[in-house]
Amino acid sequence: MTDMTAEDPGAPMLWTPVDIDKLPEPIARVNLFQPTRSRSTSRSSGN
């Protein structure tokens, strides 16, 4: 199992915070600051 992760650097890279650094500040902030908030709003609107 460990070998698979080591061979596939793409999988861990996506989980690492490096992705956030690449994304713009507003987008990364919204995704990290209030990820559930967006969902809550969507649910409220649907109801």
N, C-alpha and C positions, 0 to 999 in steps of 0.2 A: 504493500500500500504506500509506503514511504517512497519507494522507487518511482512509482507512477507520478507522484507530485513533483519529484525532483526532475523527472523527464519532461513534465508539462509545466513550463514556467508561465504559460499564459493563464492557467487557472488561478494560481496564487497571486499573480500580478493584479488580476481584477479585484481580488479581495483586499489587496494592500491599499493604503491611503494614497498611494501614488496617483490612482485614478482621479481622486478628488482634486489633487493639485493641478492636474491637467484641465479639469473642468473649470469654467468661469466661476468667479466668487459668488455671484448671485445664485447660480444654479446649485453649486456645491452647498452653499449655506442653506438653501431651502430644503435640499435633500437631507442634509444632516441635522438641521435645526428642527424642522417640523415635517417629518416624513409621514407621520400618522395624521397630522392636521389636514393635509391635502385629501386624504382618504375620508376623513370625518366630514369635510365640507361636501365632498362628492355625494356621500351617503345622505346628508341632510337635504341637499338639493333634490336628489331623487325622491325622497320622501315628500 
